[in-house]
């Protein structure tokens, strides 16, 4: 499965790489798991509703979420910092 980052998600990803290697490693683990099993697994995957219907999120930690969508065999990462 291919991975595409939004501009915001890529900025978030680079932020974690520079500031917190533990969270950066967790994000990479969650992304790999999203590729294998997008709607189940660690991080308590849950679908988003209303304006963001079709997107899912997984918990990175108590404050931060990985927000993503699976579309046509592509994993689209929308955000990986803060709460949506």
PyMOL Python script that loads the backbone (N, CA, C, O; Angstrom):
from pymol import cmd

cmd.read_pdbstr("""\
ATOM      1  N   UNK A   1       0.847  -1.184   0.000  1.00  0.00           N
ATOM      2  CA  UNK A   1       0.000   0.000   0.000  1.00  0.00           C
ATOM      3  C   UNK A   1       0.887   1.240   0.000  1.00  0.00           C
ATOM      4  O   UNK A   1       1.800   1.358   0.817  1.00  0.00           O
ATOM      5  N   UNK A   2       0.616   2.156  -0.913  1.00  0.00           N
ATOM      6  CA  UNK A   2       1.348   3.417  -0.983  1.00  0.00           C
ATOM      7  C   UNK A   2       0.918   4.336   0.159  1.00  0.00           C
ATOM      8  O   UNK A   2      -0.186   4.217   0.691  1.00  0.00           O
ATOM      9  N   UNK A   3       1.811   5.251   0.520  1.00  0.00           N
ATOM     10  CA  UNK A   3       1.523   6.228   1.575  1.00  0.00           C
ATOM     11  C   UNK A   3       1.664   7.628   0.995  1.00  0.00           C
ATOM     12  O   UNK A   3       2.648   7.940   0.324  1.00  0.00           O
ATOM     13  N   UNK A   4       0.673   8.461   1.262  1.00  0.00           N
ATOM     14  CA  UNK A   4       0.712   9.875   0.872  1.00  0.00           C
ATOM     15  C   UNK A   4       0.483  10.707   2.134  1.00  0.00           C
ATOM     16  O   UNK A   4      -0.449  10.445   2.894  1.00  0.00           O
ATOM     17  N   UNK A   5       1.333  11.709   2.354  1.00  0.00           N
ATOM     18  CA  UNK A   5       1.182  12.633   3.475  1.00  0.00           C
ATOM     19  C   UNK A   5       0.607  13.948   2.963  1.00  0.00           C
ATOM     20  O   UNK A   5       1.037  14.448   1.923  1.00  0.00           O
ATOM     21  N   UNK A   6      -0.361  14.513   3.685  1.00  0.00           N
ATOM     22  CA  UNK A   6      -0.767  15.891   3.403  1.00  0.00           C
ATOM     23  C   UNK A   6       0.389  16.796   3.817  1.00  0.00           C
ATOM     24  O   UNK A   6       1.292  16.364   4.533  1.00  0.00           O
ATOM     25  N   UNK A   7       0.364  18.038   3.374  1.00  0.00           N
ATOM     26  CA  UNK A   7       1.421  18.977   3.776  1.00  0.00           C
ATOM     27  C   UNK A   7       1.492  19.102   5.289  1.00  0.00           C
ATOM     28  O   UNK A   7       2.581  19.116   5.863  1.00  0.00           O
ATOM     29  N   UNK A   8       0.329  19.193   5.941  1.00  0.00           N
ATOM     30  CA  UNK A   8       0.284  19.303   7.404  1.00  0.00           C
ATOM     31  C   UNK A   8       0.861  18.052   8.057  1.00  0.00           C
ATOM     32  O   UNK A   8       1.646  18.147   9.001  1.00  0.00           O
ATOM     33  N   UNK A   9       0.477  16.892   7.562  1.00  0.00           N
ATOM     34  CA  UNK A   9       0.961  15.634   8.143  1.00  0.00           C
ATOM     35  C   UNK A   9       2.472  15.509   7.980  1.00  0.00           C
ATOM     36  O   UNK A   9       3.155  15.044   8.893  1.00  0.00           O
ATOM     37  N   UNK A  10       2.997  15.916   6.836  1.00  0.00           N
ATOM     38  CA  UNK A  10       4.444  15.829   6.624  1.00  0.00           C
ATOM     39  C   UNK A  10       5.180  16.767   7.580  1.00  0.00           C
ATOM     40  O   UNK A  10       6.212  16.398   8.139  1.00  0.00           O
ATOM     41  N   UNK A  11       4.653  17.977   7.770  1.00  0.00           N
ATOM     42  CA  UNK A  11       5.245  18.902   8.744  1.00  0.00           C
ATOM     43  C   UNK A  11       5.209  18.302  10.143  1.00  0.00           C
ATOM     44  O   UNK A  11       6.185  18.398  10.887  1.00  0.00           O
ATOM     45  N   UNK A  12       4.081  17.681  10.506  1.00  0.00           N
ATOM     46  CA  UNK A  12       3.958  17.020  11.809  1.00  0.00           C
ATOM     47  C   UNK A  12       4.992  15.909  11.940  1.00  0.00           C
ATOM     48  O   UNK A  12       5.650  15.788  12.973  1.00  0.00           O
ATOM     49  N   UNK A  13       5.135  15.104  10.904  1.00  0.00           N
ATOM     50  CA  UNK A  13       6.056  13.966  10.895  1.00  0.00           C
ATOM     51  C   UNK A  13       7.497  14.443  11.102  1.00  0.00           C
ATOM     52  O   UNK A  13       8.238  13.870  11.901  1.00  0.00           O
ATOM     53  N   UNK A  14       7.880  15.485  10.383  1.00  0.00           N
ATOM     54  CA  UNK A  14       9.225  16.042  10.535  1.00  0.00           C
ATOM     55  C   UNK A  14       9.426  16.653  11.920  1.00  0.00           C
ATOM     56  O   UNK A  14      10.515  16.569  12.488  1.00  0.00           O
ATOM     57  N   UNK A  15       8.376  17.268  12.460  1.00  0.00           N
ATOM     58  CA  UNK A  15       8.440  17.827  13.809  1.00  0.00           C
ATOM     59  C   UNK A  15       8.799  16.728  14.813  1.00  0.00           C
ATOM     60  O   UNK A  15       9.703  16.904  15.631  1.00  0.00           O
ATOM     61  N   UNK A  16       8.089  15.588  14.750  1.00  0.00           N
ATOM     62  CA  UNK A  16       8.354  14.496  15.690  1.00  0.00           C
ATOM     63  C   UNK A  16       9.745  13.916  15.485  1.00  0.00           C
ATOM     64  O   UNK A  16      10.407  13.545  16.455  1.00  0.00           O
ATOM     65  N   UNK A  17      10.197  13.833  14.249  1.00  0.00           N
ATOM     66  CA  UNK A  17      11.539  13.320  13.987  1.00  0.00           C
ATOM     67  C   UNK A  17      12.593  14.195  14.664  1.00  0.00           C
ATOM     68  O   UNK A  17      13.609  13.693  15.145  1.00  0.00           O
ATOM     69  N   UNK A  18      12.348  15.491  14.697  1.00  0.00           N
ATOM     70  CA  UNK A  18      13.311  16.429  15.274  1.00  0.00           C
ATOM     71  C   UNK A  18      13.186  16.569  16.789  1.00  0.00           C
ATOM     72  O   UNK A  18      14.169  16.904  17.451  1.00  0.00           O
ATOM     73  N   UNK A  19      11.996  16.321  17.359  1.00  0.00           N
ATOM     74  CA  UNK A  19      11.787  16.660  18.769  1.00  0.00           C
ATOM     75  C   UNK A  19      11.561  15.480  19.707  1.00  0.00           C
ATOM     76  O   UNK A  19      11.895  15.578  20.888  1.00  0.00           O
ATOM     77  N   UNK A  20      11.011  14.376  19.230  1.00  0.00           N
ATOM     78  CA  UNK A  20      10.680  13.270  20.140  1.00  0.00           C
ATOM     79  C   UNK A  20      10.753  11.941  19.393  1.00  0.00           C
ATOM     80  O   UNK A  20       9.796  11.532  18.735  1.00  0.00           O
ATOM     81  N   UNK A  21      11.887  11.282  19.502  1.00  0.00           N
ATOM     82  CA  UNK A  21      12.113  10.029  18.770  1.00  0.00           C
ATOM     83  C   UNK A  21      11.167   8.921  19.220  1.00  0.00           C
ATOM     84  O   UNK A  21      10.824   8.049  18.421  1.00  0.00           O
ATOM     85  N   UNK A  22      10.744   8.936  20.466  1.00  0.00           N
ATOM     86  CA  UNK A  22       9.830   7.903  20.954  1.00  0.00           C
ATOM     87  C   UNK A  22       8.478   8.003  20.236  1.00  0.00           C
ATOM     88  O   UNK A  22       7.941   6.996  19.775  1.00  0.00           O
ATOM     89  N   UNK A  23       7.937   9.208  20.146  1.00  0.00           N
ATOM     90  CA  UNK A  23       6.666   9.399  19.440  1.00  0.00           C
ATOM     91  C   UNK A  23       6.856   9.152  17.948  1.00  0.00           C
ATOM     92  O   UNK A  23       5.978   8.579  17.304  1.00  0.00           O
ATOM     93  N   UNK A  24       7.981   9.572  17.395  1.00  0.00           N
ATOM     94  CA  UNK A  24       8.268   9.334  15.980  1.00  0.00           C
ATOM     95  C   UNK A  24       8.252   7.837  15.675  1.00  0.00           C
ATOM     96  O   UNK A  24       7.683   7.409  14.671  1.00  0.00           O
ATOM     97  N   UNK A  25       8.870   7.054  16.536  1.00  0.00           N
ATOM     98  CA  UNK A  25       8.890   5.595  16.363  1.00  0.00           C
ATOM     99  C   UNK A  25       7.472   5.024  16.464  1.00  0.00           C
ATOM    100  O   UNK A  25       7.107   4.135  15.696  1.00  0.00           O
ATOM    101  N   UNK A  26       6.681   5.527  17.399  1.00  0.00           N
ATOM    102  CA  UNK A  26       5.298   5.063  17.560  1.00  0.00           C
ATOM    103  C   UNK A  26       4.480   5.375  16.310  1.00  0.00           C
ATOM    104  O   UNK A  26       3.688   4.544  15.866  1.00  0.00           O
ATOM    105  N   UNK A  27       4.664   6.561  15.742  1.00  0.00           N
ATOM    106  CA  UNK A  27       3.954   6.931  14.513  1.00  0.00           C
ATOM    107  C   UNK A  27       4.314   5.971  13.386  1.00  0.00           C
ATOM    108  O   UNK A  27       3.436   5.516  12.653  1.00  0.00           O
ATOM    109  N   UNK A  28       5.596   5.662  13.245  1.00  0.00           N
ATOM    110  CA  UNK A  28       6.015   4.727  12.202  1.00  0.00           C
ATOM    111  C   UNK A  28       5.393   3.352  12.406  1.00  0.00           C
ATOM    112  O   UNK A  28       4.988   2.702  11.442  1.00  0.00           O
ATOM    113  N   UNK A  29       5.318   2.910  13.652  1.00  0.00           N
ATOM    114  CA  UNK A  29       4.681   1.628  13.958  1.00  0.00           C
ATOM    115  C   UNK A  29       3.201   1.662  13.596  1.00  0.00           C
ATOM    116  O   UNK A  29       2.686   0.713  13.005  1.00  0.00           O
ATOM    117  N   UNK A  30       2.517   2.747  13.945  1.00  0.00           N
ATOM    118  CA  UNK A  30       1.093   2.869  13.619  1.00  0.00           C
ATOM    119  C   UNK A  30       0.865   2.919  12.108  1.00  0.00           C
ATOM    120  O   UNK A  30      -0.093   2.329  11.608  1.00  0.00           O
ATOM    121  N   UNK A  31       1.727   3.610  11.386  1.00  0.00           N
ATOM    122  CA  UNK A  31       1.585   3.685   9.931  1.00  0.00           C
ATOM    123  C   UNK A  31       1.741   2.298   9.313  1.00  0.00           C
ATOM    124  O   UNK A  31       0.968   1.920   8.433  1.00  0.00           O
ATOM    125  N   UNK A  32       2.730   1.544   9.768  1.00  0.00           N
ATOM    126  CA  UNK A  32       2.909   0.179   9.252  1.00  0.00           C
ATOM    127  C   UNK A  32       1.687  -0.674   9.541  1.00  0.00           C
ATOM    128  O   UNK A  32       1.257  -1.461   8.697  1.00  0.00           O
ATOM    129  N   UNK A  33       1.130  -0.519  10.728  1.00  0.00           N
ATOM    130  CA  UNK A  33      -0.060  -1.287  11.075  1.00  0.00           C
ATOM    131  C   UNK A  33      -1.265  -0.846  10.246  1.00  0.00           C
ATOM    132  O   UNK A  33      -2.088  -1.677   9.860  1.00  0.00           O
ATOM    133  N   UNK A  34      -1.373   0.444   9.973  1.00  0.00           N
ATOM    134  CA  UNK A  34      -2.461   0.937   9.114  1.00  0.00           C
ATOM    135  C   UNK A  34      -2.377   0.318   7.725  1.00  0.00           C
ATOM    136  O   UNK A  34      -3.402   0.052   7.097  1.00  0.00           O
ATOM    137  N   UNK A  35      -1.171   0.093   7.251  1.00  0.00           N
ATOM    138  CA  UNK A  35      -1.007  -0.532   5.942  1.00  0.00           C
ATOM    139  C   UNK A  35      -1.510  -1.980   5.955  1.00  0.00           C
ATOM    140  O   UNK A  35      -2.115  -2.439   4.986  1.00  0.00           O
ATOM    141  N   UNK A  36      -1.261  -2.685   7.041  1.00  0.00           N
ATOM    142  CA  UNK A  36      -1.665  -4.096   7.138  1.00  0.00           C
ATOM    143  C   UNK A  36      -3.137  -4.247   7.485  1.00  0.00           C
ATOM    144  O   UNK A  36      -3.873  -4.971   6.813  1.00  0.00           O
ATOM    145  N   UNK A  37      -3.561  -3.560   8.537  1.00  0.00           N
ATOM    146  CA  UNK A  37      -4.944  -3.675   9.027  1.00  0.00           C
ATOM    147  C   UNK A  37      -5.460  -2.274   9.330  1.00  0.00           C
ATOM    148  O   UNK A  37      -5.366  -1.821  10.471  1.00  0.00           O
ATOM    149  N   UNK A  38      -6.000  -1.585   8.338  1.00  0.00           N
ATOM    150  CA  UNK A  38      -6.353  -0.171   8.510  1.00  0.00           C
ATOM    151  C   UNK A  38      -7.444   0.115   9.538  1.00  0.00           C
ATOM    152  O   UNK A  38      -7.516   1.225  10.064  1.00  0.00           O
ATOM    153  N   UNK A  39      -8.289  -0.866   9.829  1.00  0.00           N
ATOM    154  CA  UNK A  39      -9.453  -0.575  10.669  1.00  0.00           C
ATOM    155  C   UNK A  39      -9.470  -1.355  11.979  1.00  0.00           C
ATOM    156  O   UNK A  39     -10.493  -1.401  12.663  1.00  0.00           O
ATOM    157  N   UNK A  40      -8.339  -1.970  12.332  1.00  0.00           N
ATOM    158  CA  UNK A  40      -8.237  -2.677  13.609  1.00  0.00           C
ATOM    159  C   UNK A  40      -6.782  -2.657  14.049  1.00  0.00           C
ATOM    160  O   UNK A  40      -5.891  -2.338  13.262  1.00  0.00           O
ATOM    161  N   UNK A  41      -6.544  -3.000  15.314  1.00  0.00           N
ATOM    162  CA  UNK A  41      -5.178  -3.074  15.816  1.00  0.00           C
ATOM    163  C   UNK A  41      -4.904  -2.080  16.927  1.00  0.00           C
ATOM    164  O   UNK A  41      -5.821  -1.631  17.614  1.00  0.00           O
ATOM    165  N   UNK A  42      -3.632  -1.739  17.098  1.00  0.00           N
ATOM    166  CA  UNK A  42      -3.226  -0.858  18.188  1.00  0.00           C
ATOM    167  C   UNK A  42      -3.620   0.587  17.908  1.00  0.00           C
ATOM    168  O   UNK A  42      -3.896   0.966  16.770  1.00  0.00           O
ATOM    169  N   UNK A  43      -3.638   1.373  18.961  1.00  0.00           N
ATOM    170  CA  UNK A  43      -4.006   2.780  18.853  1.00  0.00           C
ATOM    171  C   UNK A  43      -5.503   3.008  18.851  1.00  0.00           C
ATOM    172  O   UNK A  43      -5.963   4.130  18.637  1.00  0.00           O
ATOM    173  N   UNK A  44      -6.264   1.958  19.088  1.00  0.00           N
ATOM    174  CA  UNK A  44      -7.736   2.027  19.143  1.00  0.00           C
ATOM    175  C   UNK A  44      -8.320   2.746  17.926  1.00  0.00           C
ATOM    176  O   UNK A  44      -8.895   3.824  18.074  1.00  0.00           O
ATOM    177  N   UNK A  45      -8.185   2.177  16.732  1.00  0.00           N
ATOM    178  CA  UNK A  45      -8.715   2.837  15.533  1.00  0.00           C
ATOM    179  C   UNK A  45     -10.211   3.095  15.636  1.00  0.00           C
ATOM    180  O   UNK A  45     -10.984   2.220  16.027  1.00  0.00           O
ATOM    181  N   UNK A  46     -10.600   4.307  15.281  1.00  0.00           N
ATOM    182  CA  UNK A  46     -12.015   4.687  15.304  1.00  0.00           C
ATOM    183  C   UNK A  46     -12.317   5.547  14.091  1.00  0.00           C
ATOM    184  O   UNK A  46     -11.489   6.366  13.691  1.00  0.00           O
ATOM    185  N   UNK A  47     -13.494   5.372  13.499  1.00  0.00           N
ATOM    186  CA  UNK A  47     -13.864   6.219  12.361  1.00  0.00           C
ATOM    187  C   UNK A  47     -14.254   7.615  12.825  1.00  0.00           C
ATOM    188  O   UNK A  47     -14.819   7.788  13.905  1.00  0.00           O
ATOM    189  N   UNK A  48     -13.951   8.589  12.012  1.00  0.00           N
ATOM    190  CA  UNK A  48     -14.397   9.954  12.277  1.00  0.00           C
ATOM    191  C   UNK A  48     -15.776  10.140  11.664  1.00  0.00           C
ATOM    192  O   UNK A  48     -16.166   9.400  10.760  1.00  0.00           O
ATOM    193  N   UNK A  49     -16.507  11.119  12.150  1.00  0.00           N
ATOM    194  CA  UNK A  49     -17.876  11.327  11.696  1.00  0.00           C
ATOM    195  C   UNK A  49     -18.060  12.739  11.160  1.00  0.00           C
ATOM    196  O   UNK A  49     -17.142  13.559  11.182  1.00  0.00           O
ATOM    197  N   UNK A  50     -19.240  12.995  10.692  1.00  0.00           N
ATOM    198  CA  UNK A  50     -19.680  14.302  10.203  1.00  0.00           C
ATOM    199  C   UNK A  50     -18.816  14.768   9.034  1.00  0.00           C
ATOM    200  O   UNK A  50     -18.735  14.066   8.025  1.00  0.00           O
ATOM    201  N   UNK A  51     -18.178  15.911   9.136  1.00  0.00           N
ATOM    202  CA  UNK A  51     -17.397  16.459   8.027  1.00  0.00           C
ATOM    203  C   UNK A  51     -16.208  15.579   7.651  1.00  0.00           C
ATOM    204  O   UNK A  51     -15.735  15.627   6.515  1.00  0.00           O
ATOM    205  N   UNK A  52     -15.728  14.780   8.591  1.00  0.00           N
ATOM    206  CA  UNK A  52     -14.552  13.944   8.343  1.00  0.00           C
ATOM    207  C   UNK A  52     -14.913  12.475   8.132  1.00  0.00           C
ATOM    208  O   UNK A  52     -14.057  11.603   8.283  1.00  0.00           O
ATOM    209  N   UNK A  53     -16.155  12.196   7.789  1.00  0.00           N
ATOM    210  CA  UNK A  53     -16.588  10.812   7.554  1.00  0.00           C
ATOM    211  C   UNK A  53     -15.712  10.181   6.476  1.00  0.00           C
ATOM    212  O   UNK A  53     -15.394  10.813   5.468  1.00  0.00           O
ATOM    213  N   UNK A  54     -15.330   8.938   6.699  1.00  0.00           N
ATOM    214  CA  UNK A  54     -14.448   8.226   5.779  1.00  0.00           C
ATOM    215  C   UNK A  54     -13.015   8.196   6.263  1.00  0.00           C
ATOM    216  O   UNK A  54     -12.223   7.369   5.813  1.00  0.00           O
ATOM    217  N   UNK A  55     -12.674   9.092   7.178  1.00  0.00           N
ATOM    218  CA  UNK A  55     -11.337   9.114   7.773  1.00  0.00           C
ATOM    219  C   UNK A  55     -11.373   8.354   9.097  1.00  0.00           C
ATOM    220  O   UNK A  55     -12.430   8.193   9.708  1.00  0.00           O
ATOM    221  N   UNK A  56     -10.219   7.900   9.522  1.00  0.00           N
ATOM    222  CA  UNK A  56     -10.059   7.172  10.780  1.00  0.00           C
ATOM    223  C   UNK A  56      -8.964   7.827  11.591  1.00  0.00           C
ATOM    224  O   UNK A  56      -8.165   8.599  11.061  1.00  0.00           O
ATOM    225  N   UNK A  57      -8.927   7.518  12.886  1.00  0.00           N
ATOM    226  CA  UNK A  57      -7.812   7.982  13.710  1.00  0.00           C
ATOM    227  C   UNK A  57      -7.352   6.870  14.629  1.00  0.00           C
ATOM    228  O   UNK A  57      -8.110   5.962  14.969  1.00  0.00           O
ATOM    229  N   UNK A  58      -6.095   6.962  15.021  1.00  0.00           N
ATOM    230  CA  UNK A  58      -5.497   6.092  16.037  1.00  0.00           C
ATOM    231  C   UNK A  58      -4.807   6.991  17.045  1.00  0.00           C
ATOM    232  O   UNK A  58      -4.283   8.051  16.702  1.00  0.00           O
ATOM    233  N   UNK A  59      -4.814   6.555  18.277  1.00  0.00           N
ATOM    234  CA  UNK A  59      -4.167   7.320  19.341  1.00  0.00           C
ATOM    235  C   UNK A  59      -2.655   7.102  19.299  1.00  0.00           C
ATOM    236  O   UNK A  59      -2.176   5.969  19.336  1.00  0.00           O
ATOM    237  N   UNK A  60      -1.918   8.202  19.221  1.00  0.00           N
ATOM    238  CA  UNK A  60      -0.462   8.150  19.348  1.00  0.00           C
ATOM    239  C   UNK A  60      -0.123   8.167  20.834  1.00  0.00           C
ATOM    240  O   UNK A  60       0.676   7.361  21.311  1.00  0.00           O
ATOM    241  N   UNK A  61      -0.740   9.094  21.555  1.00  0.00           N
ATOM    242  CA  UNK A  61      -0.655   9.164  23.015  1.00  0.00           C
ATOM    243  C   UNK A  61      -1.924   9.859  23.502  1.00  0.00           C
ATOM    244  O   UNK A  61      -2.886   9.984  22.744  1.00  0.00           O
ATOM    245  N   UNK A  62      -1.938  10.307  24.736  1.00  0.00           N
ATOM    246  CA  UNK A  62      -3.163  10.908  25.284  1.00  0.00           C
ATOM    247  C   UNK A  62      -3.584  12.176  24.549  1.00  0.00           C
ATOM    248  O   UNK A  62      -4.771  12.497  24.486  1.00  0.00           O
ATOM    249  N   UNK A  63      -2.618  12.890  23.998  1.00  0.00           N
ATOM    250  CA  UNK A  63      -2.913  14.177  23.360  1.00  0.00           C
ATOM    251  C   UNK A  63      -2.979  14.117  21.837  1.00  0.00           C
ATOM    252  O   UNK A  63      -3.776  14.833  21.229  1.00  0.00           O
ATOM    253  N   UNK A  64      -2.167  13.287  21.218  1.00  0.00           N
ATOM    254  CA  UNK A  64      -1.974  13.326  19.769  1.00  0.00           C
ATOM    255  C   UNK A  64      -2.628  12.144  19.059  1.00  0.00           C
ATOM    256  O   UNK A  64      -2.721  11.043  19.600  1.00  0.00           O
ATOM    257  N   UNK A  65      -3.082  12.407  17.816  1.00  0.00           N
ATOM    258  CA  UNK A  65      -3.774  11.400  17.011  1.00  0.00           C
ATOM    259  C   UNK A  65      -3.165  11.324  15.615  1.00  0.00           C
ATOM    260  O   UNK A  65      -2.722  12.326  15.053  1.00  0.00           O
ATOM    261  N   UNK A  66      -3.156  10.113  15.075  1.00  0.00           N
ATOM    262  CA  UNK A  66      -2.819   9.881  13.680  1.00  0.00           C
ATOM    263  C   UNK A  66      -4.138   9.802  12.926  1.00  0.00           C
ATOM    264  O   UNK A  66      -4.931   8.890  13.159  1.00  0.00           O
ATOM    265  N   UNK A  67      -4.377  10.743  12.029  1.00  0.00           N
ATOM    266  CA  UNK A  67      -5.623  10.788  11.255  1.00  0.00           C
ATOM    267  C   UNK A  67      -5.288  10.361   9.831  1.00  0.00           C
ATOM    268  O   UNK A  67      -4.352  10.877   9.221  1.00  0.00           O
ATOM    269  N   UNK A  68      -6.065   9.409   9.308  1.00  0.00           N
ATOM    270  CA  UNK A  68      -5.756   8.849   7.994  1.00  0.00           C
ATOM    271  C   UNK A  68      -7.022   8.399   7.281  1.00  0.00           C
ATOM    272  O   UNK A  68      -8.100   8.311   7.870  1.00  0.00           O
ATOM    273  N   UNK A  69      -6.855   8.116   5.991  1.00  0.00           N
ATOM    274  CA  UNK A  69      -7.937   7.598   5.153  1.00  0.00           C
ATOM    275  C   UNK A  69      -7.308   6.561   4.221  1.00  0.00           C
ATOM    276  O   UNK A  69      -6.187   6.747   3.746  1.00  0.00           O
ATOM    277  N   UNK A  70      -8.018   5.488   3.965  1.00  0.00           N
ATOM    278  CA  UNK A  70      -7.581   4.493   2.989  1.00  0.00           C
ATOM    279  C   UNK A  70      -8.475   4.638   1.768  1.00  0.00           C
ATOM    280  O   UNK A  70      -9.699   4.533   1.855  1.00  0.00           O
ATOM    281  N   UNK A  71      -7.835   4.883   0.624  1.00  0.00           N
ATOM    282  CA  UNK A  71      -8.609   5.124  -0.598  1.00  0.00           C
ATOM    283  C   UNK A  71      -7.857   4.538  -1.791  1.00  0.00           C
ATOM    284  O   UNK A  71      -6.701   4.884  -2.035  1.00  0.00           O
ATOM    285  N   UNK A  72      -8.510   3.662  -2.520  1.00  0.00           N
ATOM    286  CA  UNK A  72      -7.936   3.061  -3.733  1.00  0.00           C
ATOM    287  C   UNK A  72      -6.542   2.479  -3.495  1.00  0.00           C
ATOM    288  O   UNK A  72      -5.636   2.693  -4.300  1.00  0.00           O
ATOM    289  N   UNK A  73      -6.368   1.750  -2.402  1.00  0.00           N
ATOM    290  CA  UNK A  73      -5.087   1.114  -2.117  1.00  0.00           C
ATOM    291  C   UNK A  73      -3.997   2.055  -1.658  1.00  0.00           C
ATOM    292  O   UNK A  73      -2.822   1.689  -1.657  1.00  0.00           O
ATOM    293  N   UNK A  74      -4.370   3.271  -1.267  1.00  0.00           N
ATOM    294  CA  UNK A  74      -3.407   4.265  -0.793  1.00  0.00           C
ATOM    295  C   UNK A  74      -3.774   4.699   0.619  1.00  0.00           C
ATOM    296  O   UNK A  74      -4.938   4.960   0.920  1.00  0.00           O
ATOM    297  N   UNK A  75      -2.769   4.770   1.473  1.00  0.00           N
ATOM    298  CA  UNK A  75      -2.946   5.270   2.832  1.00  0.00           C
ATOM    299  C   UNK A  75      -2.633   6.762   2.810  1.00  0.00           C
ATOM    300  O   UNK A  75      -1.492   7.157   2.569  1.00  0.00           O
ATOM    301  N   UNK A  76      -3.636   7.584   3.059  1.00  0.00           N
ATOM    302  CA  UNK A  76      -3.478   9.038   3.057  1.00  0.00           C
ATOM    303  C   UNK A  76      -3.410   9.519   4.501  1.00  0.00           C
ATOM    304  O   UNK A  76      -4.395   9.429   5.234  1.00  0.00           O
ATOM    305  N   UNK A  77      -2.254  10.027   4.911  1.00  0.00           N
ATOM    306  CA  UNK A  77      -2.059  10.535   6.266  1.00  0.00           C
ATOM    307  C   UNK A  77      -2.434  12.015   6.266  1.00  0.00           C
ATOM    308  O   UNK A  77      -1.856  12.805   5.521  1.00  0.00           O
ATOM    309  N   UNK A  78      -3.401  12.388   7.102  1.00  0.00           N
ATOM    310  CA  UNK A  78      -3.872  13.772   7.154  1.00  0.00           C
ATOM    311  C   UNK A  78      -3.206  14.572   8.268  1.00  0.00           C
ATOM    312  O   UNK A  78      -2.999  15.778   8.134  1.00  0.00           O
ATOM    313  N   UNK A  79      -2.869  13.897   9.371  1.00  0.00           N
ATOM    314  CA  UNK A  79      -2.345  14.611  10.543  1.00  0.00           C
ATOM    315  C   UNK A  79      -1.709  13.598  11.484  1.00  0.00           C
ATOM    316  O   UNK A  79      -2.181  12.467  11.597  1.00  0.00           O
ATOM    317  N   UNK A  80      -0.638  14.003  12.157  1.00  0.00           N
ATOM    318  CA  UNK A  80      -0.054  13.130  13.180  1.00  0.00           C
ATOM    319  C   UNK A  80       0.460  13.940  14.377  1.00  0.00           C
ATOM    320  O   UNK A  80       1.440  13.576  15.028  1.00  0.00           O
ATOM    321  N   UNK A  81      -0.228  15.036  14.636  1.00  0.00           N
ATOM    322  CA  UNK A  81       0.077  15.826  15.829  1.00  0.00           C
ATOM    323  C   UNK A  81      -1.188  16.552  16.252  1.00  0.00           C
ATOM    324  O   UNK A  81      -1.974  16.983  15.409  1.00  0.00           O
ATOM    325  N   UNK A  82      -1.379  16.683  17.532  1.00  0.00           N
ATOM    326  CA  UNK A  82      -2.543  17.330  18.138  1.00  0.00           C
ATOM    327  C   UNK A  82      -3.784  16.452  18.014  1.00  0.00           C
ATOM    328  O   UNK A  82      -3.739  15.356  17.454  1.00  0.00           O
ATOM    329  N   UNK A  83      -4.856  16.946  18.533  1.00  0.00           N
ATOM    330  CA  UNK A  83      -6.158  16.286  18.472  1.00  0.00           C
ATOM    331  C   UNK A  83      -6.925  16.951  17.347  1.00  0.00           C
ATOM    332  O   UNK A  83      -6.827  18.167  17.184  1.00  0.00           O
ATOM    333  N   UNK A  84      -7.674  16.211  16.578  1.00  0.00           N
ATOM    334  CA  UNK A  84      -8.364  16.738  15.389  1.00  0.00           C
ATOM    335  C   UNK A  84      -9.350  17.808  15.715  1.00  0.00           C
ATOM    336  O   UNK A  84     -10.001  18.341  14.817  1.00  0.00           O
TER     337      UNK A  84
END
""", "prot")
cmd.dss("prot")
cmd.show_as("cartoon", "prot")
cmd.util.cbc("prot")
cmd.orient("prot")
